Amino acid sequence: MSDIIIYSKNTCPYCVKAKGLLTRKGKTYKEINVELDANALQEMLAKSGGKRTVPQIFINGTHVGGCDDLYALDAEGKLDALLAA
């Protein structure tokens, strides 16, 4: 089972889109809302190399990036392999 973490905000349409793709693939994830927890924002910045946009997605400890990056992996046929690891 994949370990998936998504750093998000309440009103982020890209967060909704990324979570939707993972849900359609039958995957569960841990969502961390950076609007509600300042420490979570600092954690996200540290783990993502300073990226401030959301979502920031991590699968099995690998920083995937944002929503567009997640969809690009899926289009390239690489997402399923990453999720299966």
ABEGO torsion letter per residue (X at the ends): XBBBBBBBBAABAAAAAAAAAAAAAGBBBBBBBAAABAAAAAAAAAAAGGBABOBBBBBGGBBAEBAAAAAAAAAAGAAAAAAAX
